Amino acid sequence: LMALLAGSERQGPASLERPPGPVSVAAAVTQDVPIYIDAVGKIVAREVVSIQPQVSGRITKIHFSDGADVKAGDVLFTIDPRPYQAQLNQAEASVAQAQAALNLAKTNFARVESISDPRAISRQDFDAKKNAVEVAEAELRQNRAAVETARLNLEYCTIRSPIHGRAGQRLVDLGNVVTPGNNPLLVIQRLDPIYADFTIPESDLTEVQRNMARRTLGAQVRLDESTKAREGQLTFLDNSVQEGTGTVKLRATVGNKDRLFWPGRFARIRLILETHHSAVLVPAEAPQLSAKGSFVYVIKQDDSAELRPVTVGQRHGDLVVIGQGLNEGERVVINGQLGVTPGGKVQIAAPGSKKDPAAASQSGAKS
């Protein structure tokens, strides 16, 4: 009996030896990747103009459709010009009258000035004739200024777009009487190029300033994960940190000819600080987290697994940067980590096979 027990004890550990776990592996690769800051921001029009009337009157014509694209100089509204045309005619008549008065004053002054005998005219009459010329000249200048004012008011009856942009919904209808300083008639926004405003934490400000001093920083702007990122540039950095939030406001400028971005919409902004050359990357599923930090299972040439502590960096699509702990070409486990024992053997499954842990989990999810 003792001999049998001793034999069973010798055979026990061998019978409990764990079989190699099936795993999926991928090789670490190196490539140049950007170092970036991700933020959520809001799309803002580059220029916003509120169209206001500069003279009072009744709207007689509307020359655009709501939501239409307009160019600088396009006519938007026409205010009844007849009262201002009458004022211009009156001012021009006053100019003609003042010109005639000036001519008469000059003639009278020239007559007394040509008298050779100073005793033939008193000094008072001489000064009066001279003063009449100066007064007539001043009245002429005053009436000419009135003509310019009347002509300017007449031009204000035709309201034109000051910028290229997209018209919003008009706020007045045909026949409405408008006055200066009242409610706006229309809002026009320039949509190309367009701004993406966002904020970054105060802790990232030094790194941004350091890279801005060397070159213009690029920015990638997208609406969501389903849309392709569009390249832009960082064009504004605020001059102070906002109190209460501890953030700094930045602005990226991006092209928008196809009107993909719309004012008021939220956007995802990736601010590119610099490029990390020859960075080591592995699939994002490879790194695992333990109480001591991040690690990966590295598969050696003899198909044994090594637990390797690593430093995980930024993610780039389906890959993640490994800052320290891994070299190019080393194989890491990307699926089946639960069945791996440090130092134990593994069974590397072909991608898509029945033994592939990734394929098994997908089939289980479908069932």
C-alpha positions as CSV (number, residue, x, y, z in Angstrom):
1,L,0.0,0.0,0.0
2,M,2.8,2.4,0.9
3,A,4.5,1.7,-2.4
4,L,1.3,2.4,-4.4
5,L,0.8,5.7,-2.5
6,A,4.4,6.7,-3.2
7,G,4.0,5.9,-6.9
8,S,0.8,7.9,-7.1
9,E,2.5,10.9,-5.5
10,R,5.3,10.8,-8.1
11,Q,2.8,10.7,-10.9
12,G,0.5,13.4,-9.5
13,P,2.3,16.6,-10.6
14,A,2.7,15.2,-14.1
15,S,-1.0,14.4,-14.4
16,L,-1.9,18.0,-13.2
17,E,0.4,19.8,-15.7
18,R,-1.5,22.4,-17.6
19,P,-1.7,22.0,-21.4
20,P,-0.5,24.8,-23.7
21,G,-3.2,27.5,-24.0
22,P,-4.2,28.6,-27.5
23,V,-3.3,32.2,-28.2
24,S,-3.2,34.7,-31.1
25,V,0.0,36.7,-31.5
26,A,1.2,39.7,-33.5
27,A,4.7,41.1,-34.1
28,A,5.6,44.5,-32.8
29,V,6.2,47.1,-35.6
30,T,8.0,50.4,-35.8
31,Q,6.8,53.5,-37.6
32,D,6.7,57.3,-37.3
33,V,3.7,58.4,-35.3
34,P,2.5,61.8,-34.2
35,I,2.3,62.9,-30.6
36,Y,-1.0,64.6,-30.1
37,I,-3.6,66.1,-27.7
38,D,-7.2,65.1,-28.2
39,A,-10.0,67.5,-27.4
40,V,-13.7,68.2,-28.0
41,G,-14.6,71.6,-29.4
42,K,-17.2,73.5,-31.3
43,I,-17.3,74.7,-34.9
44,V,-17.5,78.5,-35.2
45,A,-17.9,80.7,-38.4
46,R,-14.9,82.7,-39.3
47,E,-16.9,85.9,-39.8
48,V,-20.4,86.7,-38.6
49,V,-22.1,89.9,-39.8
50,S,-25.4,91.3,-38.5
51,I,-27.0,93.4,-41.3
52,Q,-28.4,96.6,-39.8
53,P,-30.2,99.5,-41.7
54,Q,-28.4,102.8,-41.6
55,V,-31.4,104.9,-42.7
56,S,-35.1,104.7,-41.9
57,G,-37.7,103.6,-44.5
58,R,-39.9,100.9,-45.9
59,I,-38.4,97.7,-47.4
60,T,-39.4,97.7,-51.1
61,K,-37.3,94.8,-52.4
62,I,-35.6,91.7,-51.1
63,H,-32.9,90.4,-53.5
64,F,-31.9,87.0,-52.0
65,S,-33.4,83.8,-50.8
66,D,-33.1,82.5,-47.2
67,G,-30.0,80.3,-46.9
68,A,-28.5,81.5,-50.2
69,D,-24.8,82.0,-50.7
70,V,-23.9,85.7,-51.2
71,K,-20.8,87.5,-52.3
72,A,-19.4,90.8,-51.0
73,G,-21.3,93.6,-52.8
74,D,-24.4,91.6,-53.6
75,V,-27.6,93.6,-53.0
76,L,-29.7,92.2,-50.1
77,F,-32.5,94.8,-49.4
78,T,-33.8,98.0,-51.0
79,I,-35.3,100.7,-48.8
80,D,-37.7,103.2,-50.4
81,P,-35.2,105.8,-51.9
82,R,-37.7,108.6,-52.8
83,P,-37.4,110.6,-49.6
84,Y,-33.7,110.6,-49.8
85,Q,-33.6,111.4,-53.5
86,A,-35.7,114.5,-52.7
87,Q,-33.3,115.5,-49.9
88,L,-30.4,115.2,-52.4
89,N,-32.2,117.3,-54.9
90,Q,-32.9,120.0,-52.3
91,A,-29.2,119.9,-51.1
92,E,-28.0,120.3,-54.7
93,A,-30.3,123.3,-55.2
94,S,-28.9,124.9,-52.0
95,V,-25.4,124.4,-53.4
96,A,-26.4,126.2,-56.6
97,Q,-27.9,129.0,-54.6
98,A,-24.9,129.3,-52.4
99,Q,-22.6,129.3,-55.5
100,A,-24.6,132.2,-57.0
101,A,-24.4,134.1,-53.7
102,L,-20.6,133.6,-53.6
103,N,-20.2,134.8,-57.2
104,L,-22.2,138.0,-56.3
105,A,-20.1,138.6,-53.2
106,K,-16.9,138.2,-55.1
107,T,-18.1,140.6,-57.8
108,N,-19.0,143.3,-55.2
109,F,-15.7,142.8,-53.4
110,A,-13.7,143.0,-56.6
111,R,-15.5,146.3,-57.5
112,V,-14.5,148.0,-54.3
113,E,-11.1,146.5,-54.3
114,S,-10.4,147.9,-57.7
115,I,-11.0,151.5,-56.6
116,S,-7.7,153.3,-56.7
117,D,-8.6,156.2,-54.4
118,P,-8.9,154.9,-50.8
119,R,-11.0,157.9,-49.9
120,A,-13.8,156.9,-52.3
121,I,-14.9,154.0,-50.0
122,S,-14.9,153.7,-46.3
123,R,-12.9,151.0,-44.5
124,Q,-16.1,149.6,-43.0
125,D,-17.7,149.0,-46.5
126,F,-14.5,147.4,-47.7
127,D,-14.4,145.0,-44.7
128,A,-18.2,144.2,-45.2
129,K,-17.7,143.3,-48.8
130,K,-14.7,141.1,-47.9
131,N,-16.6,139.4,-45.1
132,A,-19.5,138.7,-47.4
133,V,-17.2,136.7,-49.7
134,E,-15.9,134.6,-46.8
135,V,-19.5,134.0,-45.5
136,A,-20.6,132.9,-49.0
137,E,-17.7,130.5,-49.3
138,A,-18.5,129.0,-45.9
139,E,-22.2,128.6,-46.8
140,L,-21.1,126.9,-50.1
141,R,-19.0,124.4,-48.2
142,Q,-21.8,123.7,-45.8
143,N,-24.3,123.1,-48.6
144,R,-21.8,120.8,-50.4
145,A,-21.4,118.8,-47.2
146,A,-25.2,118.5,-47.0
147,V,-25.1,117.1,-50.6
148,E,-22.6,114.5,-49.6
149,T,-24.8,113.5,-46.6
150,A,-27.9,113.3,-48.8
151,R,-26.0,111.2,-51.4
152,L,-24.7,108.9,-48.7
153,N,-28.2,108.4,-47.2
154,L,-29.4,107.6,-50.7
155,E,-26.7,104.9,-51.1
156,Y,-27.7,103.5,-47.7
157,C,-31.1,102.7,-49.2
158,T,-29.4,99.9,-51.1
159,I,-28.1,97.4,-48.5
160,R,-25.3,95.1,-49.8
161,S,-23.5,92.2,-48.3
162,P,-20.1,93.2,-46.8
163,I,-18.6,89.6,-46.9
164,H,-18.7,86.3,-48.8
165,G,-20.9,83.9,-46.9
166,R,-24.2,82.2,-46.4
167,A,-27.3,84.1,-45.6
168,G,-29.5,83.0,-42.7
169,Q,-33.2,83.5,-42.4
170,R,-34.3,87.0,-43.0
171,L,-35.8,88.8,-40.0
172,V,-38.0,91.3,-41.9
173,D,-40.5,91.0,-44.7
174,L,-41.4,93.1,-47.7
175,G,-43.1,96.3,-46.7
176,N,-41.7,96.4,-43.1
177,V,-40.5,99.8,-41.9
178,V,-37.0,99.7,-40.5
179,T,-35.0,102.1,-38.5
180,P,-31.3,102.3,-37.5
181,G,-30.4,100.7,-34.2
182,N,-33.4,98.4,-34.3
183,N,-33.5,94.7,-34.8
184,P,-31.1,93.3,-37.4
185,L,-32.4,92.4,-40.9
186,L,-30.2,89.4,-41.5
187,V,-27.2,87.5,-40.3
188,I,-24.5,86.3,-42.7
189,Q,-21.8,83.8,-41.8
190,R,-18.6,83.0,-43.6
191,L,-18.2,79.2,-43.7
192,D,-15.0,78.7,-45.7
193,P,-12.5,78.5,-44.0
194,I,-14.1,77.8,-40.7
195,Y,-12.9,77.7,-37.1
196,A,-12.8,74.9,-34.6
197,D,-12.6,76.3,-31.0
198,F,-11.4,74.0,-28.2
199,T,-9.6,74.0,-24.9
200,I,-6.7,72.1,-23.4
201,P,-5.7,71.7,-19.7
202,E,-3.2,74.1,-18.2
203,S,-0.8,71.2,-17.7
204,D,-0.4,70.8,-21.5
205,L,0.2,74.5,-22.2
206,T,4.0,74.4,-21.8
207,E,4.3,71.6,-24.3
208,V,2.1,73.4,-26.8
209,Q,4.0,76.7,-26.4
210,R,7.4,74.8,-26.9
211,N,6.3,73.3,-30.1
212,M,4.6,76.5,-31.4
213,A,7.9,78.3,-31.0
214,R,9.5,75.9,-33.5
215,R,6.7,75.6,-36.2
216,T,3.0,76.0,-37.0
217,L,1.1,73.1,-35.3
218,G,-1.2,71.0,-37.4
219,A,-4.7,70.0,-36.3
220,Q,-7.0,67.2,-37.4
221,V,-10.7,68.0,-37.2
222,R,-13.6,65.5,-37.5
223,L,-17.2,65.5,-36.6
224,D,-17.2,61.9,-35.2
225,E,-15.4,58.6,-35.6
226,S,-17.4,57.8,-38.8
227,T,-16.1,60.9,-40.7
228,K,-12.6,61.3,-42.1
229,A,-10.4,63.8,-40.3
230,R,-9.6,67.0,-42.2
231,E,-6.2,68.7,-41.9
232,G,-6.0,72.2,-40.5
233,Q,-3.6,74.5,-38.6
234,L,-3.6,76.0,-35.1
235,T,-4.1,79.7,-35.6
236,F,-4.9,81.1,-32.2
237,L,-3.8,80.6,-28.6
238,D,-5.5,82.6,-25.9
239,N,-3.4,85.0,-23.7
240,S,-4.5,83.7,-20.4
241,V,-5.7,80.6,-18.5
242,Q,-9.5,80.7,-17.8
243,E,-10.2,81.1,-14.1
244,G,-12.2,78.3,-12.5
245,T,-11.6,75.7,-15.2
246,G,-7.8,75.9,-15.5
247,T,-8.0,75.5,-19.3
248,V,-6.7,77.5,-22.2
249,K,-8.7,78.4,-25.3
250,L,-7.3,77.5,-28.8
251,R,-8.5,77.7,-32.3
252,A,-7.8,75.7,-35.4
253,T,-8.6,76.9,-39.0
254,V,-9.7,74.3,-41.5
255,G,-11.0,74.4,-45.1
256,N,-14.7,73.9,-45.5
257,K,-15.6,74.2,-49.2
258,D,-18.0,71.3,-49.1
259,R,-19.7,72.7,-46.0
260,L,-19.1,69.6,-44.0
261,F,-18.6,71.6,-40.8
262,W,-21.5,73.7,-39.7
263,P,-21.4,76.5,-37.0
264,G,-22.5,75.3,-33.6
265,R,-21.7,71.6,-34.2
266,F,-19.4,69.7,-31.8
267,A,-16.2,68.3,-33.3
268,R,-13.2,66.2,-32.3
269,I,-9.9,68.0,-32.6
270,R,-6.5,66.3,-32.5
271,L,-3.7,68.8,-32.0
272,I,-0.4,67.4,-33.5
273,L,2.5,68.5,-31.3
274,E,5.5,66.6,-32.9
275,T,6.4,63.3,-34.6
276,H,7.8,60.3,-32.7
277,H,10.2,58.6,-35.1
278,S,10.6,54.8,-35.1
279,A,8.0,54.2,-32.4
280,V,7.2,50.6,-31.4
281,L,3.6,49.7,-31.8
282,V,1.5,46.6,-31.0
283,P,-2.2,45.9,-31.3
284,A,-4.2,47.7,-28.6
285,E,-5.4,44.3,-27.3
286,A,-1.9,43.2,-26.3
287,P,-1.2,45.4,-23.2
288,Q,-2.8,44.1,-20.0
289,L,-3.0,45.9,-16.6
290,S,-1.9,44.5,-13.2
291,A,-1.3,45.9,-9.8
292,K,2.3,46.7,-10.8
293,G,1.3,48.4,-14.1
294,S,1.0,47.5,-17.7
295,F,2.5,44.3,-19.2
296,V,2.5,42.1,-22.3
297,Y,3.1,38.4,-22.9
298,V,6.1,38.0,-25.2
299,I,6.4,34.7,-27.0
300,K,9.9,33.4,-27.3
301,Q,11.4,31.1,-30.0
302,D,10.5,28.0,-28.0
303,D,6.8,29.1,-27.7
304,S,7.1,29.9,-24.0
305,A,5.5,33.1,-22.6
306,E,7.4,35.8,-20.8
307,L,5.6,38.5,-18.8
308,R,7.2,41.7,-19.8
309,P,6.4,45.1,-18.0
310,V,6.0,47.9,-20.6
311,T,5.2,51.6,-20.8
312,V,2.1,52.2,-22.8
313,G,1.8,55.5,-24.9
314,Q,-0.8,57.0,-27.1
315,R,-3.2,55.0,-29.3
316,H,-3.1,55.3,-33.1
317,G,-6.1,53.5,-34.6
318,D,-6.0,49.8,-33.7
319,L,-2.4,50.1,-32.5
320,V,-0.8,51.5,-29.4
321,V,2.7,52.9,-28.8
322,I,5.0,51.0,-26.4
323,G,7.4,53.5,-24.9
324,Q,9.7,51.0,-23.1
325,G,10.0,47.2,-22.7
326,L,9.6,45.9,-26.2
327,N,11.6,45.7,-29.5
328,E,10.6,45.6,-33.1
329,G,9.7,42.1,-34.3
330,E,9.0,40.5,-30.9
331,R,5.8,38.5,-30.8
332,V,3.1,39.5,-28.3
333,V,-0.1,37.8,-27.3
334,I,-3.2,39.7,-28.5
335,N,-5.9,37.1,-27.6
336,G,-6.1,34.3,-25.0
337,Q,-4.1,36.0,-22.2
338,L,-6.2,34.3,-19.6
339,G,-4.8,30.9,-20.6
340,V,-1.2,32.0,-20.5
341,T,1.1,31.2,-17.6
342,P,4.4,33.1,-17.3
343,G,7.2,30.7,-18.4
344,G,4.7,28.2,-19.7
345,K,4.2,27.0,-23.2
346,V,1.5,28.3,-25.6
347,Q,-0.1,27.0,-28.7
348,I,-0.1,29.7,-31.4
349,A,-3.4,29.4,-33.4
350,A,-3.6,30.4,-37.0
351,P,-5.7,33.5,-37.6
352,G,-9.4,32.5,-38.2
353,S,-8.9,28.9,-37.1
354,K,-11.2,27.1,-34.6
355,K,-8.3,27.3,-32.0
356,D,-8.0,31.1,-32.5
357,P,-9.3,32.8,-29.3
358,A,-10.4,35.8,-31.3
359,A,-12.5,33.6,-33.7
360,A,-13.9,31.6,-30.8
361,S,-15.0,34.7,-29.0
362,Q,-16.7,36.1,-32.2
363,S,-18.6,32.8,-32.8
364,G,-19.7,32.8,-29.1
365,A,-21.0,36.3,-29.5
366,K,-23.0,35.4,-32.6
367,S,-24.5,32.4,-30.9
